[in-house]
Amino acid sequence: MKVVFLEDVAGVARGGDVREVKNGFAVNYLIPKNLAAPATHNALQRVERLRVRADEARLKTLSDMKALASELDGARVNVEMRAGAGGRLYGSVTSAMVAERLSETTGRQIDRRSVVLPEPIRQLGLSEVSLRLHQDTQARISVLVYPTGADPDEIIAAMEAEDEDEPPADTTATEE
């Protein structure tokens, strides 16, 4: 079925494009969600206006995501979890949990698919996590996983004190 895309659909088409898609995809997904319209004569006449409108929406989204990335870059998210001996968690910290905490702190909806976690976090401590907010926009945050009942600021202070107590690693090799 030939359709005119009204908005960008990731991985499929951009707003204003005319594409051939499978009938089921068009009828069950694209048309009901107003992402596309059947490629009728009238719809084809509107293609250029749709393309301009989609470009404007794309630029607005990109600028919003860049502003959000600059706001979030370097931020810290605290996640309280139950943990056993040795810092092993009962369960794990997932991208959905990180996205939920980010949404709470920023007041904006963050999609769990924006949080790039190669694997769930299963240990207490500080982890670096990447956010992919848009295809051209990324940010890095740190996630502090701390045990239930502890104060996250005390955990950070203890980690900093531990780092100061450690002597620098000796990188010179001795010859015998």
BATOR-114590 format. One line per 4 residues: number of its first residue (from 1); their letters; for each residue z negated, x negated, y of N, C-alpha, C. Coordinates in nm, 2 decimals. Layout:
% residues N
NUM) A) Z X Y Z X Y Z X Y ~ ...;
% end
This chain:
% residues 176
1) MKVV) 0.00 -0.09 -0.12 0.00 0.00 0.00 0.00 -0.09 0.12 ~ 0.08 -0.06 0.22 0.09 -0.13 0.34 -0.01 -0.07 0.44 ~ -0.09 -0.16 0.50 -0.19 -0.12 0.60 -0.19 -0.20 0.72 ~ -0.24 -0.15 0.83 -0.26 -0.22 0.96 -0.41 -0.24 0.97;
5) FLED) -0.45 -0.37 0.98 -0.59 -0.40 0.99 -0.64 -0.37 1.13 ~ -0.75 -0.29 1.15 -0.80 -0.26 1.27 -0.91 -0.37 1.32 ~ -0.97 -0.43 1.22 -1.07 -0.53 1.25 -1.05 -0.65 1.15 ~ -1.11 -0.76 1.18 -1.11 -0.88 1.09 -1.18 -0.84 0.96;
9) VAGV) -1.12 -0.88 0.85 -1.18 -0.87 0.72 -1.18 -1.01 0.66 ~ -1.29 -1.07 0.64 -1.30 -1.21 0.60 -1.23 -1.23 0.47 ~ -1.14 -1.33 0.47 -1.07 -1.37 0.35 -0.95 -1.28 0.32 ~ -0.92 -1.18 0.40 -0.81 -1.09 0.37 -0.71 -1.09 0.49;
13) ARGG) -0.76 -1.05 0.60 -0.66 -1.04 0.72 -0.74 -1.04 0.85 ~ -0.67 -1.06 0.96 -0.73 -1.05 1.09 -0.69 -0.92 1.15 ~ -0.76 -0.87 1.25 -0.73 -0.75 1.32 -0.59 -0.75 1.38 ~ -0.51 -0.65 1.36 -0.38 -0.64 1.41 -0.27 -0.68 1.31;
17) DVRE) -0.32 -0.74 1.20 -0.22 -0.79 1.09 -0.17 -0.67 1.01 ~ -0.05 -0.67 0.97 0.01 -0.57 0.87 0.02 -0.64 0.74 ~ -0.05 -0.59 0.64 -0.05 -0.65 0.51 -0.03 -0.55 0.40 ~ 0.02 -0.60 0.29 0.03 -0.52 0.16 -0.10 -0.55 0.08;
21) VKNG) -0.17 -0.44 0.05 -0.29 -0.46 -0.03 -0.29 -0.36 -0.15 ~ -0.38 -0.38 -0.24 -0.38 -0.29 -0.36 -0.43 -0.15 -0.31 ~ -0.37 -0.05 -0.37 -0.40 0.09 -0.34 -0.55 0.12 -0.34 ~ -0.62 0.08 -0.45 -0.76 0.11 -0.46 -0.84 0.04 -0.35;
25) FAVN) -0.81 -0.08 -0.32 -0.88 -0.15 -0.21 -0.86 -0.08 -0.08 ~ -0.74 -0.04 -0.05 -0.72 0.03 0.08 -0.79 0.17 0.08 ~ -0.77 0.25 -0.03 -0.82 0.39 -0.03 -0.97 0.39 -0.04 ~ -1.03 0.30 -0.12 -1.17 0.31 -0.15 -1.26 0.22 -0.05;
29) YLIP) -1.20 0.12 0.01 -1.28 0.03 0.09 -1.23 0.03 0.24 ~ -1.11 -0.02 0.26 -1.06 -0.05 0.39 -1.06 0.08 0.48 ~ -0.99 0.18 0.43 -0.97 0.30 0.52 -1.10 0.38 0.54 ~ -1.19 0.40 0.44 -1.32 0.47 0.47 -1.41 0.40 0.57;
33) KNLA) -1.40 0.26 0.57 -1.49 0.19 0.66 -1.42 0.16 0.79 ~ -1.31 0.22 0.82 -1.23 0.20 0.94 -1.20 0.06 0.97 ~ -1.17 -0.02 0.86 -1.12 -0.16 0.88 -0.97 -0.17 0.88 ~ -0.91 -0.06 0.83 -0.76 -0.06 0.83 -0.71 0.08 0.83;
37) APAT) -0.59 0.10 0.86 -0.52 0.23 0.86 -0.39 0.22 0.79 ~ -0.34 0.33 0.73 -0.21 0.32 0.66 -0.10 0.28 0.77 ~ -0.01 0.20 0.72 0.10 0.15 0.81 0.20 0.26 0.84 ~ 0.16 0.36 0.92 0.26 0.46 0.96 0.33 0.41 1.08;
41) HNAL) 0.43 0.49 1.13 0.51 0.45 1.24 0.42 0.44 1.37 ~ 0.33 0.54 1.38 0.24 0.53 1.50 0.14 0.41 1.49 ~ 0.09 0.38 1.38 0.00 0.27 1.36 0.07 0.14 1.39 ~ 0.20 0.13 1.35 0.28 0.01 1.37 0.30 -0.01 1.52;
45) QRVE) 0.31 0.10 1.60 0.33 0.09 1.74 0.21 0.03 1.81 ~ 0.09 0.05 1.75 -0.04 0.01 1.81 -0.07 -0.14 1.77 ~ 0.01 -0.20 1.69 -0.03 -0.33 1.63 -0.07 -0.43 1.74 ~ 0.01 -0.44 1.84 -0.02 -0.55 1.95 -0.15 -0.52 2.02;
49) RLRV) -0.18 -0.39 2.05 -0.30 -0.36 2.12 -0.42 -0.39 2.02 ~ -0.40 -0.36 1.89 -0.51 -0.39 1.80 -0.53 -0.54 1.79 ~ -0.43 -0.62 1.79 -0.44 -0.76 1.78 -0.51 -0.82 1.90 ~ -0.48 -0.77 2.02 -0.55 -0.82 2.14 -0.70 -0.78 2.13;
53) RADE) -0.73 -0.65 2.09 -0.87 -0.61 2.08 -0.94 -0.69 1.98 ~ -0.88 -0.72 1.87 -0.94 -0.80 1.76 -0.97 -0.94 1.81 ~ -0.88 -1.00 1.89 -0.90 -1.13 1.94 -1.02 -1.13 2.04 ~ -1.03 -1.03 2.12 -1.14 -1.02 2.21 -1.27 -1.01 2.14;
57) ARLK) -1.28 -0.93 2.03 -1.40 -0.91 1.95 -1.43 -1.04 1.88 ~ -1.33 -1.11 1.83 -1.35 -1.24 1.76 -1.42 -1.34 1.86 ~ -1.36 -1.35 1.98 -1.42 -1.44 2.08 -1.56 -1.41 2.12 ~ -1.59 -1.28 2.13 -1.73 -1.23 2.16 -1.82 -1.27 2.05;
61) TLSD) -1.78 -1.24 1.93 -1.86 -1.28 1.81 -1.89 -1.43 1.80 ~ -1.79 -1.51 1.83 -1.80 -1.65 1.82 -1.90 -1.70 1.93 ~ -1.89 -1.65 2.05 -1.98 -1.69 2.16 -2.12 -1.65 2.13 ~ -2.14 -1.53 2.07 -2.27 -1.48 2.03 -2.33 -1.57 1.92;
65) MKAL) -2.25 -1.61 1.83 -2.30 -1.69 1.72 -2.33 -1.83 1.76 ~ -2.25 -1.88 1.86 -2.28 -2.02 1.92 -2.42 -2.02 1.99 ~ -2.44 -1.91 2.07 -2.57 -1.89 2.14 -2.68 -1.88 2.04 ~ -2.67 -1.81 1.93 -2.77 -1.79 1.83 -2.79 -1.93 1.76;
69) ASEL) -2.69 -2.00 1.73 -2.70 -2.13 1.67 -2.78 -2.23 1.76 ~ -2.75 -2.23 1.88 -2.82 -2.32 1.97 -2.97 -2.28 1.98 ~ -3.00 -2.15 1.97 -3.13 -2.10 1.98 -3.21 -2.14 1.85 ~ -3.14 -2.13 1.73 -3.21 -2.16 1.61 -3.21 -2.30 1.57;
73) DGAR) -3.12 -2.38 1.62 -3.11 -2.52 1.57 -3.24 -2.60 1.59 ~ -3.29 -2.65 1.49 -3.42 -2.72 1.49 -3.54 -2.64 1.48 ~ -3.53 -2.51 1.47 -3.64 -2.42 1.45 -3.71 -2.43 1.32 ~ -3.83 -2.39 1.31 -3.91 -2.39 1.18 -3.94 -2.25 1.14;
77) VNVE) -3.92 -2.22 1.01 -3.96 -2.09 0.96 -4.07 -2.12 0.86 ~ -4.18 -2.04 0.87 -4.29 -2.05 0.78 -4.28 -1.94 0.67 ~ -4.30 -1.98 0.54 -4.29 -1.89 0.43 -4.42 -1.91 0.35 ~ -4.50 -1.81 0.34 -4.62 -1.81 0.26 -4.60 -1.77 0.12;
81) MRAG) -4.64 -1.85 0.02 -4.61 -1.82 -0.12 -4.73 -1.86 -0.20 ~ -4.75 -1.79 -0.31 -4.85 -1.83 -0.41 -4.81 -1.95 -0.48 ~ -4.90 -2.04 -0.50 -4.87 -2.17 -0.56 -4.97 -2.21 -0.66 ~ -4.93 -2.28 -0.77 -5.02 -2.33 -0.87 -5.06 -2.48 -0.84;
85) AGGR) -5.12 -2.54 -0.93 -5.16 -2.68 -0.92 -5.03 -2.77 -0.91 ~ -5.04 -2.87 -0.82 -4.93 -2.96 -0.81 -4.83 -2.91 -0.71 ~ -4.85 -2.80 -0.64 -4.76 -2.75 -0.54 -4.64 -2.67 -0.60 ~ -4.65 -2.63 -0.73 -4.54 -2.56 -0.79 -4.56 -2.41 -0.75;
89) LYGS) -4.45 -2.34 -0.71 -4.46 -2.20 -0.67 -4.45 -2.11 -0.78 ~ -4.52 -1.99 -0.77 -4.50 -1.88 -0.86 -4.39 -1.80 -0.81 ~ -4.27 -1.83 -0.85 -4.15 -1.77 -0.80 -4.08 -1.88 -0.72 ~ -3.99 -1.83 -0.63 -3.92 -1.93 -0.54 -3.88 -1.86 -0.41;
93) VTSA) -3.85 -1.95 -0.32 -3.81 -1.90 -0.18 -3.65 -1.90 -0.19 ~ -3.60 -1.78 -0.16 -3.46 -1.76 -0.17 -3.40 -1.75 -0.03 ~ -3.27 -1.74 -0.02 -3.20 -1.73 0.11 -3.23 -1.60 0.18 ~ -3.25 -1.49 0.10 -3.29 -1.36 0.15 -3.42 -1.37 0.22;
97) MVAE) -3.52 -1.44 0.17 -3.65 -1.45 0.23 -3.64 -1.53 0.36 ~ -3.56 -1.64 0.36 -3.55 -1.72 0.48 -3.48 -1.63 0.59 ~ -3.37 -1.56 0.55 -3.30 -1.48 0.65 -3.39 -1.37 0.71 ~ -3.48 -1.31 0.62 -3.58 -1.21 0.67 -3.67 -1.27 0.77;
101) RLSE) -3.72 -1.39 0.74 -3.82 -1.45 0.84 -3.74 -1.49 0.97 ~ -3.62 -1.53 0.96 -3.54 -1.56 1.08 -3.52 -1.44 1.16 ~ -3.49 -1.33 1.09 -3.47 -1.20 1.16 -3.60 -1.16 1.24 ~ -3.71 -1.18 1.17 -3.84 -1.14 1.24 -3.86 -1.23 1.36;
105) TTGR) -3.83 -1.36 1.36 -3.86 -1.45 1.47 -3.76 -1.43 1.58 ~ -3.63 -1.40 1.55 -3.53 -1.39 1.66 -3.52 -1.25 1.71 ~ -3.55 -1.15 1.63 -3.53 -1.01 1.67 -3.38 -0.97 1.65 ~ -3.30 -1.06 1.58 -3.16 -1.03 1.55 -3.15 -1.03 1.40;
109) QIDR) -3.05 -0.95 1.36 -3.03 -0.94 1.21 -2.95 -1.06 1.16 ~ -3.01 -1.14 1.07 -2.95 -1.25 1.01 -2.91 -1.22 0.87 ~ -2.79 -1.24 0.83 -2.74 -1.21 0.70 -2.79 -1.31 0.60 ~ -2.83 -1.28 0.48 -2.88 -1.37 0.38 -2.77 -1.47 0.34;
113) RSVV) -2.64 -1.42 0.35 -2.53 -1.51 0.31 -2.51 -1.62 0.42 ~ -2.57 -1.61 0.53 -2.56 -1.72 0.63 -2.65 -1.84 0.60 ~ -2.75 -1.81 0.52 -2.84 -1.92 0.48 -2.79 -1.99 0.36 ~ -2.76 -2.12 0.38 -2.70 -2.20 0.28 -2.81 -2.28 0.20;
117) LPEP) -2.85 -2.23 0.09 -2.95 -2.29 0.00 -2.87 -2.33 -0.13 ~ -2.86 -2.46 -0.16 -2.79 -2.50 -0.28 -2.86 -2.44 -0.40 ~ -3.00 -2.44 -0.40 -3.08 -2.37 -0.50 -3.21 -2.33 -0.44 ~ -3.27 -2.23 -0.50 -3.40 -2.18 -0.44 -3.50 -2.29 -0.43;
121) IRQL) -3.59 -2.27 -0.33 -3.70 -2.37 -0.31 -3.81 -2.33 -0.40 ~ -3.86 -2.43 -0.48 -3.96 -2.40 -0.58 -4.09 -2.49 -0.56 ~ -4.09 -2.56 -0.45 -4.21 -2.65 -0.42 -4.26 -2.62 -0.28 ~ -4.39 -2.65 -0.27 -4.45 -2.64 -0.14 -4.40 -2.76 -0.05;
125) GLSE) -4.40 -2.74 0.08 -4.35 -2.85 0.17 -4.25 -2.80 0.26 ~ -4.19 -2.91 0.33 -4.09 -2.88 0.43 -3.95 -2.91 0.38 ~ -3.86 -2.82 0.40 -3.72 -2.84 0.35 -3.62 -2.81 0.46 ~ -3.52 -2.89 0.47 -3.41 -2.87 0.56 -3.31 -2.77 0.51;
129) VSLR) -3.27 -2.67 0.59 -3.18 -2.57 0.54 -3.07 -2.55 0.64 ~ -2.95 -2.54 0.60 -2.83 -2.52 0.69 -2.80 -2.37 0.70 ~ -2.76 -2.33 0.82 -2.72 -2.19 0.85 -2.57 -2.20 0.88 ~ -2.49 -2.11 0.82 -2.35 -2.10 0.86 -2.34 -1.96 0.92;
133) LHQD) -2.35 -1.95 1.05 -2.35 -1.82 1.12 -2.21 -1.77 1.14 ~ -2.11 -1.86 1.15 -1.97 -1.82 1.17 -1.89 -1.94 1.10 ~ -1.76 -1.92 1.08 -1.69 -2.02 1.02 -1.68 -2.15 1.10 ~ -1.70 -2.14 1.23 -1.70 -2.25 1.32 -1.84 -2.29 1.37;
137) TQAR) -1.94 -2.22 1.33 -2.07 -2.24 1.39 -2.18 -2.26 1.28 ~ -2.25 -2.37 1.30 -2.36 -2.40 1.20 -2.48 -2.44 1.28 ~ -2.60 -2.43 1.21 -2.73 -2.48 1.27 -2.81 -2.53 1.15 ~ -2.91 -2.61 1.18 -3.00 -2.66 1.08 -3.14 -2.62 1.12;
141) ISVL) -3.22 -2.57 1.03 -3.35 -2.53 1.05 -3.44 -2.59 0.94 ~ -3.57 -2.59 0.96 -3.66 -2.64 0.86 -3.74 -2.52 0.81 ~ -3.77 -2.52 0.68 -3.84 -2.42 0.62 -3.97 -2.48 0.56 ~ -4.09 -2.43 0.61 -4.22 -2.48 0.56 -4.27 -2.37 0.46;
145) VYPT) -4.28 -2.42 0.34 -4.34 -2.33 0.23 -4.48 -2.38 0.22 ~ -4.58 -2.29 0.24 -4.72 -2.32 0.24 -4.79 -2.22 0.15 ~ -4.91 -2.27 0.09 -4.98 -2.18 -0.01 -5.05 -2.06 0.07 ~ -5.07 -1.96 -0.01 -5.13 -1.84 0.04 -5.27 -1.87 0.09;
149) GADP) -5.31 -1.83 0.21 -5.44 -1.85 0.27 -5.45 -1.97 0.35 ~ -5.35 -2.06 0.35 -5.35 -2.18 0.43 -5.29 -2.15 0.57 ~ -5.32 -2.24 0.66 -5.27 -2.23 0.80 -5.15 -2.33 0.81 ~ -5.03 -2.28 0.84 -4.91 -2.36 0.85 -4.92 -2.48 0.94;
153) DEII) -4.99 -2.46 1.05 -5.01 -2.57 1.15 -5.09 -2.68 1.09 ~ -5.19 -2.65 1.01 -5.28 -2.75 0.94 -5.19 -2.83 0.84 ~ -5.11 -2.76 0.77 -5.02 -2.82 0.67 -4.93 -2.92 0.74 ~ -4.87 -2.88 0.85 -4.78 -2.97 0.93 -4.86 -3.09 0.98;
157) AAME) -4.98 -3.07 1.03 -5.06 -3.18 1.08 -5.10 -3.28 0.96 ~ -5.13 -3.22 0.85 -5.16 -3.30 0.73 -5.04 -3.38 0.68 ~ -4.92 -3.32 0.69 -4.80 -3.39 0.65 -4.77 -3.51 0.75 ~ -4.79 -3.48 0.88 -4.77 -3.59 0.98 -4.87 -3.70 0.96;
161) AEDE) -4.99 -3.67 0.93 -5.09 -3.77 0.91 -5.06 -3.85 0.79 ~ -5.01 -3.79 0.68 -4.98 -3.86 0.56 -4.86 -3.95 0.58 ~ -4.77 -3.91 0.66 -4.65 -4.00 0.70 -4.69 -4.12 0.78 ~ -4.80 -4.10 0.87 -4.84 -4.21 0.94 -4.92 -4.31 0.86;
165) DEPP) -4.99 -4.26 0.76 -5.07 -4.35 0.67 -4.99 -4.44 0.58 ~ -4.87 -4.39 0.54 -4.79 -4.46 0.45 -4.73 -4.59 0.52 ~ -4.74 -4.70 0.45 -4.68 -4.82 0.51 -4.53 -4.81 0.50 ~ -4.45 -4.88 0.59 -4.31 -4.87 0.58 -4.26 -4.94 0.45;
169) ADTT) -4.16 -4.89 0.39 -4.11 -4.94 0.26 -4.05 -5.08 0.28 ~ -4.08 -5.17 0.19 -4.03 -5.31 0.20 -3.89 -5.31 0.15 ~ -3.79 -5.34 0.23 -3.65 -5.33 0.19 -3.60 -5.47 0.16 ~ -3.68 -5.58 0.19 -3.63 -5.71 0.16 -3.65 -5.75 0.02;
173) ATEE) -3.55 -5.81 -0.04 -3.56 -5.85 -0.18 -3.62 -5.99 -0.19 ~ -3.71 -6.02 -0.28 -3.76 -6.15 -0.30 -3.69 -6.22 -0.41 ~ -3.66 -6.35 -0.38 -3.59 -6.43 -0.48 -3.69 -6.51 -0.56 ~ -3.67 -6.52 -0.69 -3.76 -6.60 -0.77 -3.68 -6.71 -0.83;
% end
